[in-house]
Amino acid sequence: MGAVADTGLLAVARREVSWIWRDKVALILLFVIPLMSFAVLATTFSAAVIRELKIDVVDLDNSATSLALVETIAASPSVRVAHRSNDLTGAMTSIRSGQAIAAVYLPRDFERDILAGKRPQAVIFANKQFLTPGNVAASGLQVALSNAVANLPKGSAASAGDAPGALVVEQFVLTNPGLNYAQFLLRSILPTILHVLIACAAGYAVGSEFSQRDMRGWLATAGGSPLTALTGKLLPYAAIFLLMMMVGLVIIHGLFGVPFRGDPVMVAAAACLLIVGYLSLGALLPLLVKSLPSGLVLTGVLCSPAFGFAGVGYPILAMNDFSVAWGAILPLRWYIEVLFDQAARGVPVGTSAIAFTALATLALFYGGLAWMRLRALARQPFAAAPEPRLSRATARTRLVRGFMGEFLRVMRDRGVFGLIILGPLIYGFLYPQPYATQLMRNVPIAVVDQDGSELGRTIVQALSAHEGVSVAMRGATLAEAEAAMARGEVYGVVAIPANAQRELIRGERVAIPAYVDSAYLLIYSRVTQSILEAVGTVSAEIASRGARSDGSLYRQALVTNAPVEVVSQPLFNPTGGYGSYAVPAAFVLILQQTLLMGAAMLGGLAFLTGRAASRRARLQPGAVLGQALAHLLLVLPGFALYLIVLPRFYGFSQQGRVLDLIVFSIPFILAVSFLGQFVGAFFRRRETSVLLLISVSLPLFFLVGVAWPPEAIPGGLRMASLVIPSTTAIDGLVRINQMGASFADVHRDWLVLWGLACLYAVLAMLSPLLMPKRAIADER
């Protein structure tokens, strides 16, 4: 009577805190994983500005002029001359093998052609399959070469009467003037990691009542009120994750010194709503299926791809209708909008009202659904779902029986089947959707024409004709256009100054100011590039109007102003498609995570159903090898889907040979299988693998070197990341499949994967010896 008499909201909360304190998995999930993820990401992005990217130089002229250009390139802070190839074939090998991210080509007779006024080309080859480092390298090389060319001796200039002046875009970067990637990425990634952990923690707290704990006892502690039971249970988690949100803010604004520009009260309220929304959603899913493992798998399906739908890496305005609709049901999408509008851009509170209202609505909606589902369950007779049992035949140690037993376990268990078989199918459809359009088009901008001349109308027409931007507003004043940009109606403002046409006719340089919002770096890059190209087209047309029929005057002006033509040639992803860059790498990581969680889940399942005997049988050498072969057979179709079928379906670049992909994939799958078996040997419950492994995908993605260059990752962390199979597997498979690398180009990655496979196989077989004596005694 005394235990039941202590009822109510606080009693339920105390009950939950007591359970958290006793449950090691809950403590790791709530404290260790978020803090460790924050530390890894903060260390990864500690170099906020990308520098010293490795490049290759092909100088076939070896003249004083070409050597001067190479010295200027070497002095650029963003790149480092790591290789000097004798031809383009050698440079391409350097890029495909990862020894360089870009190359510069200077042809023979380079100096002689400059002196003869022939305007030779200096060509930049940048690897756009690795989009961020490729863009940074290309931009750094473009600036370095332009500066070097500007310092070359000029020929005789045409007089002012012979040729008009030039239009020059003067850029003003707003919001993030230093183009700080850490500011941009950390602000979005830290809450993204937390939203997965929040949902998983709520799912674990509620779902554990079906098996490990006591559903009736939970409701009795709440005095029979489902609302009190749900609120009291989730209250401690809300407090813990609010604390983690504060830790994230300290990292961003304290450690990295990122400025906060908006309303802190609205951001704090939005953070609370995000926590409530995902606590409710995480609680709802296991209540719907009345199973903790199945509920966690559903949580992974909903939450893991949410970063792509949140509009950070790829903007909402460029997504297809399905992606916009799917993102709208995710609280993270609306929280990110509030966060960036307030913390990064500092817009008026009213501008964020729609996103804030949507976030509040979703939090109440999912909370209401979870409460109604718990109320319905409370009225029903409760019976825990029976746990699956393993027969002794499937646990014997011989390789063939290990293979057959593992194969049957995967096919029979809903949770494992959902991870290893159904997971890749669902993610194969869901994950690429935000990036299906590949390129942003028609980004709205404003134009303020203070000249009112033919020149202004021509510039507006050129901007309207460019596929990258759309002139959505013709502002009367600059203040009016900037207010529209603050409201999120436009993302850039082009100002045409008064008397621009008159100064251009006089032969003077006319600066065209361009104010671009850099809160979302992909939008900033697209808008800036589009404005530069549109204004450049107008400038070239004006320069050619007075040319003679043979074009000699126009060419004389070109040679005078730029004696060398700098050409940028993108490689492997020539259109700069975001899907072609992000999805192939993410596919490999998805395959790793689904197999890793599935294999580890089977380890927890073995202990749950057969205790020590099943665990020991599962870790015998023959069983370990047989289970790995079963995983190989089961996962290879997923690899074929992700590496062969879906790239063709979505139109991603694909140059690799199937045989090379299979040969490279085998040690990767085996390494992940052995790692999963090793990790699963320490789990006592089947759901532990999902809880502890589902949230690490995003930090692992940025350690690979595709999205964030290896040169910007601290050496110790980079070396530590090599123990994860995806680090070398993504690098090698992307180079083979998207870049056409030969097996010789990636043989080091292949050898590392075989080394990891052997290491984790041995560790899995030795894992009974590595367990603490107390754990072994507990098993008995």
Secondary structure by P-SEA (a helix, b strand, c coil): ccccccccaaaaaaaaaaaaaacaaaaaaccaaaaaaaaaaaaaaccccccccbbbbbbccccaaaaaaaaaaaaccccccccccccaaaaaaaaaaccccbbbbbbcaaaaaaaacccccbbbbbcccccaaaaaaaaaaaaaaaaaaaacccccccccccbbbbbbbbbbbcccccccaaaaaaacaaaaaaaaaaaaaaaaaaaaccccccaaaaaaaacccaaaaaaaaaaaaaaaaaaaaaaaaaaacccccccccccaaaaaaaaaaaaaaaaaaaaaaaaacccaaaaaaaaaaaccccccccccccccccccaaaaaaaaacaaaaaaaaaaaccccccccccaaaaaaaaaaaaaaaaaaaaaaaaaaaacccccccccccccccccccaaaaaaaaaaaaaccaaaaaaccaaaaaaaaccccccccccccccbbbbbcccccaaaaaaaaaaaaccccccccccccaaaaaaaaaaccccbbbbbccaaaaaaaabbbbbbbbbbbcccaaaaaaaaaaaaaaaaaaaaaaaaccccccaaaaaaaaaaaccbbbbbbbcccccccccccccaaaaaaaaaaaaaaaaaaaaaaaaacccaaaaaaaacaaaaaaaaaaaaaaaaaaaaaacccccccccccccccaaaaaaaaaaaaaaaaaaaaaaacccccccccccccccaaaaaaaacccccccccccaaaaaaacccccaaaaaaaaaaacccccccccaaaaaaaaaaaaaaaaaaaaccccccaaaaaaac
